[in-house]
Amino acid sequence: MATKTPTGIPEPVINEASQLITNALIVLKPYLIALTPHERQISAKISDRSYPFVEKTCDYTLLAPEYVPQYMDAEKLRTDLQVHDQLIELLRISKQLTNGLDDSALKTGGDSFTNALNYYNSVRQASRINVPGAKSIYEDLKKRFIRSNYAKDSGQNEQPEED
């Protein structure tokens, strides 16, 4: 299957999409929380396997409220699950968008870098055979491939140095 590369996104489409995404963030921001990495790590997590358990528990708190511990807020349990369901729906939609944006950016960025390398190799060859004007372009572009002293000292591999 051939990979399709976008030929260009019209500026009005980009502007509209950007505004819609920004509006979604503005509308949802008062209802969103931010967890620290530690809080994310220690939080209990609901999965597809545990979801039915939580859902049944919500039902049982209504059917048999005598078993709800005094320290537990059964209404909060139901509200939290409802909010979770709403957020998961939005998360699924936004993941489709994010994955599409990420894949498209990766493909177009890679294609542009490959083409830039093709141009660089062409101008490098032209510089080697003394084509007028090629040397200054080559000198400017080759800066991307010159290793820093830090990279040389630490043994990091980037691109090999040019001649």
Wavefront OBJ file of the C-alpha trace (Angstrom):
o trace
v 0.000 0.000 0.000
v 1.417 3.357 -1.004
v 1.662 5.995 1.681
v -0.237 9.137 0.847
v 1.568 12.391 1.518
v -0.652 15.455 1.868
v -0.080 17.904 -0.961
v -0.846 20.858 1.235
v -3.509 21.910 3.662
v -5.263 25.154 2.781
v -4.550 27.922 5.284
v -8.274 28.470 6.036
v -8.570 24.783 7.010
v -5.548 25.057 9.326
v -6.953 28.240 10.893
v -10.388 26.687 11.433
v -8.952 23.480 12.914
v -6.650 25.446 15.196
v -9.556 27.575 16.412
v -11.764 24.531 17.018
v -9.050 22.749 18.995
v -8.330 25.907 20.986
v -12.048 26.334 21.698
v -12.298 22.719 22.881
v -9.418 23.325 25.281
v -10.971 26.554 26.583
v -14.379 24.889 27.091
v -12.953 21.812 28.851
v -10.143 23.433 30.848
v -12.252 24.196 33.961
v -13.132 20.506 34.194
v -9.676 19.046 33.623
v -7.062 18.282 36.239
v -3.306 17.912 36.013
v -1.570 15.110 37.860
v 2.080 14.979 38.757
v 4.032 11.974 37.466
v 3.970 10.549 40.996
v 0.186 10.987 41.254
v -0.235 9.246 37.893
v 1.934 6.389 39.079
v 0.097 5.766 42.356
v -3.456 6.301 41.073
v -5.742 3.313 40.778
v -6.546 2.686 37.139
v -9.760 1.487 35.565
v -9.404 -0.808 32.562
v -11.760 -2.548 30.173
v -11.569 -5.554 32.486
v -12.332 -3.654 35.700
v -14.935 -1.297 34.209
v -17.847 -3.789 34.541
v -16.932 -4.290 38.203
v -17.157 -0.552 38.879
v -20.375 -0.288 36.880
v -21.997 -3.172 38.807
v -20.842 -1.658 42.081
v -22.597 1.606 41.149
v -25.785 -0.380 40.536
v -25.472 -2.277 43.823
v -25.022 0.918 45.827
v -28.544 1.812 44.682
v -30.019 -1.688 45.066
v -28.390 -2.490 48.411
v -27.376 0.816 50.020
v -27.092 -0.806 53.449
v -23.651 -2.151 52.413
v -22.219 1.241 51.467
v -19.560 2.076 54.069
v -20.152 5.285 56.002
v -16.888 6.745 54.767
v -17.846 6.193 51.104
v -19.864 8.621 49.011
v -21.904 6.419 46.651
v -23.147 9.425 44.697
v -19.545 10.496 44.042
v -18.823 6.984 42.755
v -21.639 7.302 40.213
v -20.652 10.855 39.260
v -16.995 9.920 38.848
v -17.900 7.011 36.573
v -20.181 9.231 34.503
v -17.433 11.851 34.088
v -14.960 9.070 33.256
v -17.270 7.870 30.468
v -17.590 11.396 29.076
v -13.834 11.953 29.154
v -13.055 8.580 27.577
v -15.350 9.432 24.668
v -13.498 12.715 24.131
v -10.145 10.998 24.622
v -10.897 8.437 21.900
v -11.796 11.200 19.448
v -8.748 13.277 20.365
v -6.444 10.234 20.062
v -7.660 9.694 16.508
v -6.861 13.321 15.795
v -3.501 13.179 17.575
v -2.485 9.947 15.835
v -3.445 11.382 12.449
v -1.566 14.611 13.116
v 1.472 12.731 14.418
v 1.588 10.297 11.485
v 1.118 13.083 8.939
v 3.773 15.292 10.575
v 6.188 12.345 10.765
v 5.683 11.457 7.098
v 5.851 15.005 5.727
v 8.774 15.917 7.981
v 10.674 12.798 6.933
v 9.928 13.463 3.274
v 11.132 17.052 3.562
v 14.318 15.960 5.376
v 14.996 13.308 2.708
v 14.542 15.893 -0.027
v 16.772 18.347 1.831
v 19.465 15.656 2.034
v 19.086 15.007 -1.701
v 19.605 18.707 -2.374
v 22.553 18.812 0.038
v 24.235 15.857 -1.679
v 23.680 17.481 -5.068
v 25.187 20.802 -3.968
v 28.068 18.947 -2.281
v 28.863 17.196 -5.554
v 28.585 20.477 -7.420
v 30.961 22.105 -4.916
v 33.506 19.284 -5.360
v 33.642 19.906 -9.100
v 33.749 23.685 -8.610
v 30.358 24.629 -10.046
v 30.031 28.409 -9.561
v 27.925 29.331 -6.516
v 27.711 25.796 -5.109
v 30.517 26.136 -2.571
v 28.848 28.888 -0.508
v 25.581 26.924 -0.322
v 27.473 23.753 0.599
v 29.479 25.564 3.297
v 26.293 26.924 4.817
v 24.386 23.625 4.747
v 27.243 21.422 5.963
v 27.117 23.142 9.362
v 24.278 20.733 10.201
v 26.695 17.804 10.049
v 29.683 19.194 11.923
v 29.991 17.578 15.321
v 30.418 19.684 18.411
v 33.352 19.114 20.743
v 30.919 17.619 23.268
v 29.732 15.015 20.763
v 33.312 14.123 19.823
v 34.383 13.846 23.484
v 31.389 11.761 24.545
v 31.557 9.479 21.530
v 28.047 10.336 20.337
v 27.404 9.510 16.724
v 25.637 12.009 14.543
v 26.538 12.279 10.900
v 30.186 11.871 9.970
v 32.111 15.075 9.556
v 32.332 16.419 6.065
v 35.644 16.818 4.287
l 1 2 3 4 5 6 7 8 9 10 11 12 13 14 15 16 17 18 19 20 21 22 23 24 25 26 27 28 29 30 31 32 33 34 35 36 37 38 39 40 41 42 43 44 45 46 47 48 49 50 51 52 53 54 55 56 57 58 59 60 61 62 63 64 65 66 67 68 69 70 71 72 73 74 75 76 77 78 79 80 81 82 83 84 85 86 87 88 89 90 91 92 93 94 95 96 97 98 99 100 101 102 103 104 105 106 107 108 109 110 111 112 113 114 115 116 117 118 119 120 121 122 123 124 125 126 127 128 129 130 131 132 133 134 135 136 137 138 139 140 141 142 143 144 145 146 147 148 149 150 151 152 153 154 155 156 157 158 159 160 161 162 163
